[in-house]
Amino acid sequence: MLENSLSEDTAGYDRFMTLYARKIAGGVSAIVGSVALWSFLSALGLSEMLGTALLLWS
């Protein structure tokens, strides 16, 4: 009986950590994507101020 209770996720820790890991991955992806988009807009000759405003707006 003790072995069964140790293998179950009664507190929801596994589910919480999975959700937390997905949120961290999503945040990092958003930052990397924003930097890539800003670099692309900068390479097209868009001013820094306008490019930053577009990224903050989206």
C-alpha positions, 0 to 999 in steps of 0.5 A: 500500500505504501508503494502505491501511494508513493507512485501516485501524484496526489498533490499534482506536482507532476502536472504543475511542473509540466505546466510550469516548464511549458510556460518557461519555454513559451516565454523564452520562445517569445523573447527569442522570436521578438529579438529575431523579428526586431533584427529583421525589421532593423535589417529592412531599414526601419527606424529603431523607435518604430521597430520597438513600438511595433514589437511592444504593440504586438 
